[in-house]
């Protein structure tokens, strides 16, 4: 049939080939459109979740007063449904951190109160690292322009630090509470740091602070404000730990100048 078409109906075959629609140029745009629609959908869901958090005054439940007022009910629920309590706590912590909502410090206190200092630190670390990674990815793939406009002043110093030693520099940022936790999450997404390094450095860097707050949560009834925990001595210890993590960068810079 192909030979017959080629020999006896050459002109008709050319007309058929000409009439066949060409899909070149339309196929590449379809994945792009779907990708753009997916980004818009995820960003909309995030916006609705943040709006609902404040519209329904959910932040009132993440206060020291609210936790202290409901501590007996929280303990009873944790004792009766431990697995569900752990899962709910980790998911809630990840959502609060991932959406950059207020209340992480209170949740850390509650984790220590409900699960003890060690287990509380572990569950806090799991939730905080998961949420921080979600914020990191959202900044990189969804909110790049907004983060750059909002926190552009932090971008230059962070990029310079990451260029020297991304791992130790991020640990330093986690240890020293000079840059807000959520700002580090968002700004890091605009850098070239890979996700694996970000996750490991975050998980390690937040351990000391998480343990301090979780340990303090055991004496929840004696705490009247977060200032009772974040004393100058505790902050000074974090600064020393941060400088220790930054030591490889300082040594590299110093030896480079000497050379």
N, C-alpha and C positions, 0 to 999 in steps of 0.2 A: 504493500500500500504506500509506503514512504517513497519507493522508487517510482511508482505510477504517478504519485503526486508531483514528484520532482520532474518527471519527464513530460507528462501530458497536461498537467494542471498547475504549472509553475506560477502562472499569474494569479490563479485562485488561491493558491497556498500563501502567496505574499499578502493578498487581501485579508485572509484569515488571521495571519500573524499580525497584521497591522490593526485589526479590529480587536484583538485580545487586549484587555486592559492591563496596564502595567502597574504593579503594586509597589514598585521601587520608590522609595522616598516616603511612603506612608507607614510601612512597617516599623521603622526605627522610632517614629513618634509615638506609637502606641505604648511601648514600655515606659517612655518618658512621661506620658500623660498619666498612666497608672501610678507611677512613682510619685508624681506631683500630687495626685489625688490622695495617695496614702499619707503623704506628709501633712497635707491639709487636715485630713481626718484625725491623725494622731495629735496634731497641735490643737485641734478643736476640742478633743476629749480632755487634753491636759488643761486647757483654758476653762472648760466647764467644771472640771474637778476642783480647780483652784477657786473658781467663783462660788461653787457650792460650799466649799470649806468655810468661806467667810460669810456667805449668805445665811447659812444655818447656824452660824456662831459655833462651829465645831472647835474652834480654837479655845473656847472657854473650858473644854474638857481637858486640854493639855496645859493646865496650870497647876502650880504646886498646891493651891488651895483645893482644887477639885480632886486631885489624887489623894490628899490627906483626908478629905471628907468621905471618900469612897474606898478607903484602904481595906476595910473589913470585907466589903463585897468583892473587891478585886482578889483578895487572898482566898476567899471561899471559892470563887470561880476557878482560880488557878489550882487549888488543891483538888477540886472535883473534876476538872477537865484540863489536865496539865498539857496534853498534846495540843489541844485546840487553843489553849492560852498561849503557848509558845508560837504556834503558827500565826495566830492573830497579832501577836506582838511584833514578830519579825516583818510581817506584811505591812502593818501600820507604820512601822519605823521606815521601811523602804519607801512607802508612798510619801511620807512626810519629807524625807530627805530628797527623794527623786523629784518632787514638785517644789522643792525649796520653801517649804512651809515652816512656820515657827512651831517649836515644841519639842525639838530633838533632845534638848537638855533634860526636860521634864520626863520624857520617855526613858532616858538613860537612868534617871533616879528611880523611876517605877520599875525598870528591869532589875535593878539591884535589890529593890524592896521585895519584889515578887519571886525572884529566882535565885537570889544570893549574889555575892560579889563576882564569883568566878563564872557561874553559868550566865548571870546577867550580862557580864562583859562579853561573853561569847555570842549571845543572842543579839546584843546591841551591835557588835562588830559585823555580824552577818547582815542585819538589816541596814546598817549605815553604809557598808561597802556596796551592797546591792543598789541602794538608792543613789549613792554617789555615782556609781557606774551608769545608771539610767540617766542621771542629769548630765553626765559627761557625754553620752551618746546623743542625747537630745540637743545639747549645745552644738555638737559637731555636725549633725545631719539635719536638724530641724530649725534651730534658733540661732544659727551662725550670725546673721546680720544684726539681730536684736541684741545678742550678747556683746557683739563688737561695739555697738553704739552705747550700750548701757555701762559696760565695764571695760571699755577700751583702755582706760588709764592703767589698769593692772596688767594688760596684755604684754607690753614691752618688757617689764622686769621679769615676768614669769617665763617668757620665751627665752630670755637671756640665761636664767637659772637652769631651765630645762636643757638648753644647748650644752651646758657644761657637764651636768650629771643629773639627768631627769629623775632618777630613782631617789637619790639622797636629797635632792632639792624638794621633791614632793613630800618626802617624809618630814623634812624640816617645816614645811608649810602646815602639815597636819599637827605637828607637835607644838609649834609656837602659835598661840591663838591671837596673832596680830592681823591676819587676813581671815575674814569670815569663811566658815566651812563651805557654804553654798557658792560663794564667789570663786573659791578654788575649783570647785566642781565644774562650774560653767566656763571659766576662763581656760581651764586645762583642755576642754574640748576643742578649743581653737588652735591648739599647738599640734605638733607632729608626734606627740607621745603615743605609743601604741597602747592598746587597751590592757594587755597583760601586765605591763609595767605599772600602769595606773592602778589596777586592781590590787596588786601585791603591795605596792607602796602605801596605798590608802589603808589596807587592812592592817599593816604593821604600824603605821603612823598614828592611828587612832586608838591603839590599845591602851597607852598610859592614861589618856584623858577619860576613856570609857571606864576604865577600872576605878579611877578616882571617884567619878560620879556614881557608879554602881555600888561601890563600897559605902559611899555616903548615904545612898538610898536605904541601907539597912537601918540607919537611924533617922528614918523619915520624919518621925514625930518631933525630933529636936531641930529640924531644919525649918527656918522661917523665910529664907530667901536664898537665891542662888549665890549671893555674895558670901554666905556662910561657907560655901564650898570653894569658890574661886578666890582663895586668900592670896595675898602677895607671895607667901612661901610656895604655894602650889604652882602659881604662875611662873615664879622664878625657876622651879624645878623643870617645868616644861621648856623654858628658854634654854636652860643648860642642856637638856636632851636634844633640843633642836640644833644647837651649836655643835653638839657631838655628831649629829647626822650630817651636818654641813662641813665637817672637818675635811673629808676627802676633796671637796671643791676648793676649800681655802688652801690646802696643801698643794694641790695642782696649780692653783694660781700663783702661789708664792714661789714654788720651784720653777715655774715658767719665767717669772721675773728674774730669778737668780741666774737662770741660763742665758 
